[in-house]
């Protein structure tokens, strides 16, 4: 079973990397880019389990390792393999 | 208009960061994690344009700045704001 985990900075946390990308896009001539935020996409390949089990496991993985709950939010999506 | 850009390492490129995450999950007791790949999720807020325009722009942004076409693939998704 495959899962995509999305880890993003919380809305209220500054994102200098995103701001740098926004400026770079601007200086490359891409007008109208109002905001850029850079997060992580973590693709995980899990050994067969039910989707309910997988969800519980993924939530625990995010809370314990993949995301920093102080400054980051997470979300995930399962795809049948 | 909001867009999510997904930048991932090409399948044939080694991902030491992903492998480190896999091992860390394993040593935290999460069994059955076969593979982990770490990529980027870039959230972009674009000034109003049609979705066709936005797609053309996003593709160009990915090709010129957001992804390194030698080792990375990209994909994006538009959401109406």
N, CA and C atoms of all chains as a GROMACS GRO file, in nm:
protein
  486
    1UNK      N    1   0.084  -0.120   0.000
    1UNK     CA    2   0.000   0.000   0.000
    1UNK      C    3   0.087   0.125   0.000
    2UNK      N    4   0.050   0.219  -0.085
    2UNK     CA    5   0.130   0.341  -0.094
    2UNK      C    6   0.058   0.456  -0.027
    3UNK      N    7   0.135   0.544   0.033
    3UNK     CA    8   0.076   0.661   0.097
    3UNK      C    9   0.158   0.784   0.062
    4UNK      N   10   0.090   0.895   0.046
    4UNK     CA   11   0.156   1.024   0.032
    4UNK      C   12   0.130   1.105   0.158
    5UNK      N   13   0.238   1.149   0.220
    5UNK     CA   14   0.224   1.232   0.339
    5UNK      C   15   0.265   1.374   0.302
    6UNK      N   16   0.182   1.470   0.338
    6UNK     CA   17   0.210   1.610   0.307
    6UNK      C   18   0.239   1.683   0.438
    7UNK      N   19   0.357   1.739   0.447
    7UNK     CA   20   0.394   1.812   0.568
    7UNK      C   21   0.414   1.958   0.529
    8UNK      N   22   0.337   2.045   0.591
    8UNK     CA   23   0.345   2.188   0.556
    8UNK      C   24   0.366   2.270   0.683
    9UNK      N   25   0.429   2.384   0.666
    9UNK     CA   26   0.443   2.476   0.779
    9UNK      C   27   0.306   2.531   0.815
   10UNK      N   28   0.283   2.550   0.944
   10UNK     CA   29   0.157   2.612   0.986
   10UNK      C   30   0.148   2.752   0.927
   11UNK      N   31   0.024   2.794   0.906
   11UNK     CA   32  -0.003   2.923   0.841
   11UNK      C   33   0.072   3.039   0.909
   12UNK      N   34   0.081   3.035   1.041
   12UNK     CA   35   0.138   3.149   1.115
   12UNK      C   36   0.291   3.144   1.124
   13UNK      N   37   0.351   3.041   1.066
   13UNK     CA   38   0.497   3.029   1.072
   13UNK      C   39   0.558   3.089   0.945
   14UNK      N   40   0.657   3.173   0.961
   14UNK     CA   41   0.726   3.233   0.846
   14UNK      C   42   0.796   3.127   0.763
   15UNK      N   43   0.799   3.147   0.632
   15UNK     CA   44   0.864   3.049   0.544
   15UNK      C   45   0.964   3.121   0.453
   16UNK      N   46   1.086   3.143   0.503
   16UNK     CA   47   1.185   3.215   0.424
   16UNK      C   48   1.219   3.144   0.292
   17UNK      N   49   1.216   3.011   0.293
   17UNK     CA   50   1.246   2.937   0.169
   17UNK      C   51   1.139   2.967   0.064
   18UNK      N   52   1.014   2.964   0.107
   18UNK     CA   53   0.905   2.997   0.015
   18UNK      C   54   0.917   3.139  -0.037
   19UNK      N   55   0.953   3.231   0.052
   19UNK     CA   56   0.967   3.371   0.012
   19UNK      C   57   1.082   3.386  -0.090
   20UNK      N   58   1.188   3.311  -0.069
   20UNK     CA   59   1.300   3.316  -0.164
   20UNK      C   60   1.257   3.264  -0.301
   21UNK      N   61   1.177   3.157  -0.301
   21UNK     CA   62   1.126   3.103  -0.428
   21UNK      C   63   1.035   3.206  -0.495
   22UNK      N   64   0.950   3.272  -0.416
   22UNK     CA   65   0.860   3.372  -0.472
   22UNK      C   66   0.940   3.483  -0.542
   23UNK      N   67   1.044   3.529  -0.475
   23UNK     CA   68   1.125   3.635  -0.535
   23UNK      C   69   1.197   3.587  -0.660
   24UNK      N   70   1.245   3.464  -0.654
   24UNK     CA   71   1.316   3.409  -0.771
   24UNK      C   72   1.220   3.400  -0.889
   25UNK      N   73   1.096   3.354  -0.864
   25UNK     CA   74   0.997   3.346  -0.971
   25UNK      C   75   0.971   3.485  -1.027
   26UNK      N   76   0.958   3.581  -0.937
   26UNK     CA   77   0.934   3.718  -0.977
   26UNK      C   78   1.046   3.768  -1.066
   27UNK      N   79   1.171   3.741  -1.025
   27UNK     CA   80   1.282   3.794  -1.103
   27UNK      C   81   1.302   3.716  -1.233
   28UNK      N   82   1.241   3.598  -1.244
   28UNK     CA   83   1.243   3.526  -1.372
   28UNK      C   84   1.130   3.574  -1.464
   29UNK      N   85   1.050   3.668  -1.414
   29UNK     CA   86   0.946   3.724  -1.501
   29UNK      C   87   0.808   3.666  -1.481
   30UNK      N   88   0.791   3.578  -1.381
   30UNK     CA   89   0.657   3.526  -1.355
   30UNK      C   90   0.583   3.625  -1.266
   31UNK      N   91   0.495   3.701  -1.328
   31UNK     CA   92   0.422   3.802  -1.252
   31UNK      C   93   0.303   3.738  -1.183
   32UNK      N   94   0.258   3.804  -1.078
   32UNK     CA   95   0.132   3.762  -1.015
   32UNK      C   96   0.144   3.644  -0.920
   33UNK      N   97   0.266   3.612  -0.878
   33UNK     CA   98   0.280   3.507  -0.777
   33UNK      C   99   0.271   3.574  -0.639
   34UNK      N  100   0.161   3.551  -0.569
   34UNK     CA  101   0.138   3.623  -0.446
   34UNK      C  102   0.209   3.561  -0.327
   35UNK      N  103   0.215   3.429  -0.326
   35UNK     CA  104   0.270   3.363  -0.208
   35UNK      C  105   0.320   3.225  -0.246
   36UNK      N  106   0.430   3.186  -0.187
   36UNK     CA  107   0.482   3.050  -0.207
   36UNK      C  108   0.516   2.991  -0.071
   37UNK      N  109   0.476   2.869  -0.047
   37UNK     CA  110   0.512   2.799   0.076
   37UNK      C  111   0.573   2.666   0.034
   38UNK      N  112   0.684   2.630   0.097
   38UNK     CA  113   0.750   2.505   0.061
   38UNK      C  114   0.732   2.403   0.172
   39UNK      N  115   0.678   2.289   0.138
   39UNK     CA  116   0.660   2.182   0.236
   39UNK      C  117   0.722   2.053   0.185
   40UNK      N  118   0.689   1.944   0.252
   40UNK     CA  119   0.746   1.816   0.212
   40UNK      C  120   0.638   1.720   0.166
   41UNK      N  121   0.675   1.640   0.068
   41UNK     CA  122   0.590   1.532   0.021
   41UNK      C  123   0.668   1.404   0.050
   42UNK      N  124   0.615   1.320   0.135
   42UNK     CA  125   0.686   1.197   0.171
   42UNK      C  126   0.607   1.078   0.120
   43UNK      N  127   0.667   1.004   0.028
   43UNK     CA  128   0.599   0.887  -0.029
   43UNK      C  129   0.643   0.763   0.048
   44UNK      N  130   0.545   0.691   0.100
   44UNK     CA  131   0.576   0.575   0.183
   44UNK      C  132   0.513   0.450   0.125
   45UNK      N  133   0.592   0.346   0.118
   45UNK     CA  134   0.546   0.217   0.067
   45UNK      C  135   0.533   0.124   0.187
   46UNK      N  136   0.410   0.088   0.221
   46UNK     CA  137   0.385   0.007   0.340
   46UNK      C  138   0.351  -0.136   0.304
   47UNK      N  139   0.397  -0.228   0.387
   47UNK     CA  140   0.357  -0.367   0.367
   47UNK      C  141   0.207  -0.379   0.389
   48UNK      N  142   0.148  -0.469   0.314
   48UNK     CA  143   0.003  -0.488   0.316
   48UNK      C  144  -0.061  -0.483   0.454
   49UNK      N  145  -0.155  -0.393   0.471
   49UNK     CA  146  -0.237  -0.390   0.590
   49UNK      C  147  -0.368  -0.328   0.544
   50UNK      N  148  -0.469  -0.331   0.627
   50UNK     CA  149  -0.595  -0.269   0.586
   50UNK      C  150  -0.576  -0.118   0.584
   51UNK      N  151  -0.664  -0.046   0.517
   51UNK     CA  152  -0.644   0.099   0.513
   51UNK      C  153  -0.664   0.160   0.650
   52UNK      N  154  -0.748   0.099   0.731
   52UNK     CA  155  -0.768   0.153   0.867
   52UNK      C  156  -0.637   0.143   0.948
   53UNK      N  157  -0.575   0.025   0.944
   53UNK     CA  158  -0.445   0.006   1.011
   53UNK      C  159  -0.342   0.105   0.958
   54UNK      N  160  -0.339   0.116   0.825
   54UNK     CA  161  -0.240   0.203   0.763
   54UNK      C  162  -0.260   0.347   0.809
   55UNK      N  163  -0.384   0.391   0.818
   55UNK     CA  164  -0.410   0.528   0.862
   55UNK      C  165  -0.363   0.552   1.005
   56UNK      N  166  -0.390   0.456   1.091
   56UNK     CA  167  -0.347   0.469   1.230
   56UNK      C  168  -0.195   0.478   1.236
   57UNK      N  169  -0.130   0.390   1.159
   57UNK     CA  170   0.017   0.386   1.157
   57UNK      C  171   0.073   0.518   1.103
   58UNK      N  172   0.016   0.565   0.994
   58UNK     CA  173   0.066   0.688   0.932
   58UNK      C  174   0.050   0.807   1.025
   59UNK      N  175  -0.064   0.813   1.094
   59UNK     CA  176  -0.085   0.923   1.188
   59UNK      C  177   0.023   0.920   1.296
   60UNK      N  178   0.052   0.800   1.348
   60UNK     CA  179   0.156   0.788   1.451
   60UNK      C  180   0.293   0.827   1.396
   61UNK      N  181   0.322   0.784   1.273
   61UNK     CA  182   0.451   0.819   1.211
   61UNK      C  183   0.466   0.969   1.200
   62UNK      N  184   0.358   1.036   1.159
   62UNK     CA  185   0.363   1.182   1.143
   62UNK      C  186   0.386   1.247   1.278
   63UNK      N  187   0.313   1.199   1.379
   63UNK     CA  188   0.324   1.263   1.510
   63UNK      C  189   0.460   1.239   1.574
   64UNK      N  190   0.518   1.122   1.548
   64UNK     CA  191   0.645   1.089   1.614
   64UNK      C  192   0.768   1.130   1.536
   65UNK      N  193   0.761   1.133   1.404
   65UNK     CA  194   0.883   1.157   1.329
   65UNK      C  195   0.869   1.252   1.211
   66UNK      N  196   0.764   1.232   1.130
   66UNK     CA  197   0.764   1.300   1.000
   66UNK      C  198   0.734   1.450   1.008
   67UNK      N  199   0.651   1.489   1.105
   67UNK     CA  200   0.619   1.631   1.117
   67UNK      C  201   0.657   1.681   1.255
   68UNK      N  202   0.689   1.807   1.264
   68UNK     CA  203   0.713   1.870   1.393
   68UNK      C  204   0.584   1.945   1.430
   69UNK      N  205   0.508   1.889   1.524
   69UNK     CA  206   0.375   1.943   1.552
   69UNK      C  207   0.375   2.087   1.603
   70UNK      N  208   0.492   2.136   1.648
   70UNK     CA  209   0.499   2.274   1.695
   70UNK      C  210   0.481   2.372   1.578
   71UNK      N  211   0.544   2.341   1.467
   71UNK     CA  212   0.542   2.436   1.355
   71UNK      C  213   0.484   2.379   1.226
   72UNK      N  214   0.451   2.250   1.227
   72UNK     CA  215   0.404   2.191   1.101
   72UNK      C  216   0.268   2.121   1.116
   73UNK      N  217   0.195   2.121   1.006
   73UNK     CA  218   0.074   2.041   0.995
   73UNK      C  219   0.102   1.923   0.902
   74UNK      N  220   0.025   1.817   0.918
   74UNK     CA  221   0.040   1.709   0.821
   74UNK      C  222  -0.095   1.660   0.772
   75UNK      N  223  -0.089   1.591   0.661
   75UNK     CA  224  -0.208   1.532   0.602
   75UNK      C  225  -0.156   1.412   0.524
   76UNK      N  226  -0.240   1.311   0.503
   76UNK     CA  227  -0.193   1.201   0.417
   76UNK      C  228  -0.307   1.141   0.338
   77UNK      N  229  -0.268   1.067   0.239
   77UNK     CA  230  -0.358   1.007   0.141
   77UNK      C  231  -0.310   0.867   0.113
   78UNK      N  232  -0.399   0.773   0.114
   78UNK     CA  233  -0.360   0.636   0.081
   78UNK      C  234  -0.398   0.605  -0.062
   79UNK      N  235  -0.312   0.534  -0.133
   79UNK     CA  236  -0.355   0.483  -0.262
   79UNK      C  237  -0.337   0.333  -0.260
   80UNK      N  238  -0.435   0.262  -0.309
   80UNK     CA  239  -0.424   0.117  -0.317
   80UNK      C  240  -0.308   0.085  -0.411
   81UNK      N  241  -0.229  -0.015  -0.379
   81UNK     CA  242  -0.113  -0.045  -0.465
   81UNK      C  243  -0.149  -0.150  -0.569
   82UNK      N  244  -0.593   3.205  -0.739
   82UNK     CA  245  -0.592   3.063  -0.770
   82UNK      C  246  -0.476   2.995  -0.700
   83UNK      N  247  -0.505   2.882  -0.637
   83UNK     CA  248  -0.399   2.813  -0.565
   83UNK      C  249  -0.354   2.689  -0.642
   84UNK      N  250  -0.226   2.660  -0.630
   84UNK     CA  251  -0.175   2.541  -0.696
   84UNK      C  252  -0.082   2.467  -0.602
   85UNK      N  253  -0.085   2.336  -0.610
   85UNK     CA  254   0.011   2.253  -0.539
   85UNK      C  255   0.104   2.191  -0.642
   86UNK      N  256   0.233   2.213  -0.621
   86UNK     CA  257   0.332   2.154  -0.711
   86UNK      C  258   0.404   2.044  -0.634
   87UNK      N  259   0.415   1.928  -0.696
   87UNK     CA  260   0.481   1.814  -0.632
   87UNK      C  261   0.610   1.786  -0.707
   88UNK      N  262   0.720   1.793  -0.637
   88UNK     CA  263   0.850   1.767  -0.700
   88UNK      C  264   0.909   1.643  -0.633
   89UNK      N  265   0.934   1.541  -0.714
   89UNK     CA  266   0.985   1.415  -0.658
   89UNK      C  267   1.111   1.373  -0.733
   90UNK      N  268   1.196   1.301  -0.664
   90UNK     CA  269   1.315   1.247  -0.730
   90UNK      C  270   1.271   1.140  -0.831
   91UNK      N  271   1.337   1.135  -0.942
   91UNK     CA  272   1.308   1.029  -1.040
   91UNK      C  273   1.333   0.893  -0.976
   92UNK      N  274   1.259   0.796  -1.022
   92UNK     CA  275   1.262   0.661  -0.966
   92UNK      C  276   1.406   0.605  -0.956
   93UNK      N  277   1.488   0.633  -1.059
   93UNK     CA  278   1.622   0.573  -1.065
   93UNK      C  279   1.726   0.651  -0.984
   94UNK      N  280   1.685   0.759  -0.921
   94UNK     CA  281   1.780   0.838  -0.843
   94UNK      C  282   1.775   0.794  -0.696
   95UNK      N  283   1.890   0.770  -0.638
   95UNK     CA  284   1.896   0.731  -0.497
   95UNK      C  285   1.845   0.842  -0.407
   96UNK      N  286   1.779   0.807  -0.298
   96UNK     CA  287   1.727   0.906  -0.206
   96UNK      C  288   1.774   0.876  -0.063
   97UNK      N  289   1.893   0.923  -0.028
   97UNK     CA  290   1.947   0.893   0.105
   97UNK      C  291   1.861   0.949   0.217
   98UNK      N  292   1.797   1.063   0.193
   98UNK     CA  293   1.711   1.121   0.297
   98UNK      C  294   1.591   1.028   0.323
   99UNK      N  295   1.533   0.979   0.216
   99UNK     CA  296   1.422   0.885   0.231
   99UNK      C  297   1.466   0.758   0.303
  100UNK      N  298   1.584   0.710   0.267
  100UNK     CA  299   1.636   0.588   0.329
  100UNK      C  300   1.661   0.612   0.479
  101UNK      N  301   1.709   0.730   0.514
  101UNK     CA  302   1.730   0.763   0.656
  101UNK      C  303   1.596   0.766   0.731
  102UNK      N  304   1.493   0.820   0.666
  102UNK     CA  305   1.362   0.824   0.729
  102UNK      C  306   1.309   0.681   0.747
  103UNK      N  307   1.330   0.597   0.647
  103UNK     CA  308   1.284   0.458   0.655
  103UNK      C  309   1.348   0.387   0.775
  104UNK      N  310   1.478   0.408   0.789
  104UNK     CA  311   1.548   0.344   0.902
  104UNK      C  312   1.501   0.398   1.035
  105UNK      N  313   1.478   0.529   1.038
  105UNK     CA  314   1.431   0.590   1.164
  105UNK      C  315   1.294   0.535   1.201
  106UNK      N  316   1.206   0.521   1.101
  106UNK     CA  317   1.073   0.464   1.129
  106UNK      C  318   1.088   0.322   1.181
  107UNK      N  319   1.177   0.249   1.116
  107UNK     CA  320   1.201   0.111   1.157
  107UNK      C  321   1.248   0.106   1.302
  108UNK      N  322   1.342   0.193   1.336
  108UNK     CA  323   1.395   0.186   1.472
  108UNK      C  324   1.297   0.242   1.574
  109UNK      N  325   1.195   0.315   1.529
  109UNK     CA  326   1.088   0.358   1.620
  109UNK      C  327   0.982   0.249   1.636
  110UNK      N  328   1.001   0.137   1.567
  110UNK     CA  329   0.909   0.025   1.583
  110UNK      C  330   0.800   0.016   1.478
  111UNK      N  331   0.807   0.100   1.374
  111UNK     CA  332   0.709   0.088   1.267
  111UNK      C  333   0.756  -0.019   1.169
  112UNK      N  334   0.697  -0.136   1.180
  112UNK     CA  335   0.740  -0.247   1.094
  112UNK      C  336   0.672  -0.235   0.958
  113UNK      N  337   0.731  -0.298   0.859
  113UNK     CA  338   0.665  -0.308   0.728
  113UNK      C  339   0.674  -0.185   0.641
  114UNK      N  340   0.764  -0.095   0.672
  114UNK     CA  341   0.783   0.019   0.582
  114UNK      C  342   0.888  -0.021   0.479
  115UNK      N  343   0.844  -0.040   0.355
  115UNK     CA  344   0.934  -0.093   0.254
  115UNK      C  345   1.021   0.013   0.191
  116UNK      N  346   0.965   0.130   0.174
  116UNK     CA  347   1.039   0.233   0.101
  116UNK      C  348   0.986   0.370   0.137
  117UNK      N  349   1.076   0.466   0.146
  117UNK     CA  350   1.034   0.605   0.170
  117UNK      C  351   1.110   0.694   0.072
  118UNK      N  352   1.039   0.786   0.010
  118UNK     CA  353   1.103   0.884  -0.079
  118UNK      C  354   1.057   1.022  -0.032
  119UNK      N  355   1.151   1.114  -0.023
  119UNK     CA  356   1.115   1.247   0.023
  119UNK      C  357   1.122   1.346  -0.093
  120UNK      N  358   1.013   1.415  -0.114
  120UNK     CA  359   1.007   1.515  -0.220
  120UNK      C  360   0.958   1.647  -0.165
  121UNK      N  361   0.923   1.738  -0.254
  121UNK     CA  362   0.877   1.870  -0.211
  121UNK      C  363   0.734   1.895  -0.253
  122UNK      N  364   0.665   1.966  -0.167
  122UNK     CA  365   0.531   2.013  -0.197
  122UNK      C  366   0.539   2.164  -0.195
  123UNK      N  367   0.515   2.227  -0.308
  123UNK     CA  368   0.526   2.372  -0.314
  123UNK      C  369   0.387   2.431  -0.338
  124UNK      N  370   0.340   2.508  -0.243
  124UNK     CA  371   0.207   2.568  -0.256
  124UNK      C  372   0.223   2.709  -0.312
  125UNK      N  373   0.155   2.735  -0.422
  125UNK     CA  374   0.169   2.864  -0.489
  125UNK      C  375   0.035   2.933  -0.500
  126UNK      N  376   0.034   3.059  -0.465
  126UNK     CA  377  -0.086   3.141  -0.473
  126UNK      C  378  -0.068   3.235  -0.591
  127UNK      N  379  -0.149   3.216  -0.694
  127UNK     CA  380  -0.133   3.294  -0.817
  127UNK      C  381  -0.244   3.396  -0.831
  128UNK      N  382  -0.208   3.512  -0.884
  128UNK     CA  383  -0.312   3.609  -0.915
  128UNK      C  384  -0.404   3.554  -1.023
  129UNK      N  385  -0.528   3.591  -1.011
  129UNK     CA  386  -0.634   3.541  -1.101
  129UNK      C  387  -0.594   3.530  -1.247
  130UNK      N  388  -0.603   3.410  -1.300
  130UNK     CA  389  -0.587   3.388  -1.443
  130UNK      C  390  -0.673   3.266  -1.471
  131UNK      N  391  -0.692   3.235  -1.596
  131UNK     CA  392  -0.771   3.116  -1.627
  131UNK      C  393  -0.689   2.993  -1.590
  132UNK      N  394  -0.754   2.880  -1.576
  132UNK     CA  395  -0.676   2.763  -1.535
  132UNK      C  396  -0.580   2.721  -1.647
  133UNK      N  397  -0.618   2.747  -1.770
  133UNK     CA  398  -0.528   2.714  -1.882
  133UNK      C  399  -0.399   2.797  -1.871
  134UNK      N  400  -0.414   2.928  -1.852
  134UNK     CA  401  -0.298   3.016  -1.833
  134UNK      C  402  -0.214   2.970  -1.716
  135UNK      N  403  -0.282   2.940  -1.606
  135UNK     CA  404  -0.212   2.901  -1.485
  135UNK      C  405  -0.131   2.774  -1.510
  136UNK      N  406  -0.191   2.680  -1.582
  136UNK     CA  407  -0.118   2.555  -1.611
  136UNK      C  408   0.008   2.580  -1.693
  137UNK      N  409  -0.005   2.665  -1.793
  137UNK     CA  410   0.112   2.696  -1.877
  137UNK      C  411   0.222   2.760  -1.792
  138UNK      N  412   0.178   2.855  -1.707
  138UNK     CA  413   0.273   2.925  -1.621
  138UNK      C  414   0.340   2.828  -1.523
  139UNK      N  415   0.261   2.742  -1.464
  139UNK     CA  416   0.316   2.649  -1.365
  139UNK      C  417   0.416   2.554  -1.429
  140UNK      N  418   0.382   2.507  -1.548
  140UNK     CA  419   0.474   2.417  -1.617
  140UNK      C  420   0.608   2.487  -1.640
  141UNK      N  421   0.601   2.612  -1.686
  141UNK     CA  422   0.724   2.689  -1.710
  141UNK      C  423   0.802   2.711  -1.579
  142UNK      N  424   0.729   2.741  -1.472
  142UNK     CA  425   0.795   2.761  -1.342
  142UNK      C  426   0.870   2.635  -1.299
  143UNK      N  427   0.804   2.521  -1.319
  143UNK     CA  428   0.867   2.394  -1.280
  143UNK      C  429   0.991   2.370  -1.363
  144UNK      N  430   0.978   2.394  -1.494
  144UNK     CA  431   1.092   2.365  -1.583
  144UNK      C  432   1.209   2.458  -1.558
  145UNK      N  433   1.178   2.584  -1.522
  145UNK     CA  434   1.286   2.682  -1.507
  145UNK      C  435   1.343   2.691  -1.367
  146UNK      N  436   1.261   2.663  -1.265
  146UNK     CA  437   1.311   2.687  -1.129
  146UNK      C  438   1.278   2.579  -1.028
  147UNK      N  439   1.152   2.534  -1.028
  147UNK     CA  440   1.109   2.454  -0.914
  147UNK      C  441   1.164   2.312  -0.913
  148UNK      N  442   1.181   2.255  -1.031
  148UNK     CA  443   1.233   2.118  -1.036
  148UNK      C  444   1.362   2.116  -1.116
  149UNK      N  445   1.447   2.023  -1.083
  149UNK     CA  446   1.568   1.999  -1.162
  149UNK      C  447   1.539   1.881  -1.253
  150UNK      N  448   1.518   1.909  -1.383
  150UNK     CA  449   1.470   1.804  -1.474
  150UNK      C  450   1.568   1.687  -1.490
  151UNK      N  451   1.694   1.706  -1.451
  151UNK     CA  452   1.791   1.597  -1.462
  151UNK      C  453   1.756   1.486  -1.363
  152UNK      N  454   1.720   1.524  -1.243
  152UNK     CA  455   1.698   1.422  -1.139
  152UNK      C  456   1.557   1.422  -1.081
  153UNK      N  457   1.475   1.519  -1.119
  153UNK     CA  458   1.343   1.528  -1.057
  153UNK      C  459   1.228   1.528  -1.158
  154UNK      N  460   1.116   1.477  -1.113
  154UNK     CA  461   0.991   1.487  -1.188
  154UNK      C  462   0.902   1.588  -1.118
  155UNK      N  463   0.809   1.646  -1.192
  155UNK     CA  464   0.713   1.732  -1.124
  155UNK      C  465   0.572   1.703  -1.171
  156UNK      N  466   0.479   1.749  -1.091
  156UNK     CA  467   0.338   1.736  -1.122
  156UNK      C  468   0.270   1.851  -1.048
  157UNK      N  469   0.156   1.895  -1.097
  157UNK     CA  470   0.086   1.999  -1.019
  157UNK      C  471  -0.065   1.983  -1.032
  158UNK      N  472  -0.131   2.050  -0.942
  158UNK     CA  473  -0.275   2.044  -0.927
  158UNK      C  474  -0.325   2.184  -0.899
  159UNK      N  475  -0.429   2.224  -0.967
  159UNK     CA  476  -0.488   2.357  -0.941
  159UNK      C  477  -0.610   2.342  -0.854
  160UNK      N  478  -0.625   2.431  -0.758
  160UNK     CA  479  -0.754   2.434  -0.690
  160UNK      C  480  -0.812   2.573  -0.706
  161UNK      N  481  -0.938   2.582  -0.736
  161UNK     CA  482  -1.002   2.713  -0.744
  161UNK      C  483  -0.995   2.777  -0.607
  162UNK      N  484  -0.966   2.907  -0.601
  162UNK     CA  485  -0.954   2.971  -0.469
  162UNK      C  486  -1.089   3.027  -0.424
   0.00000   0.00000   0.00000
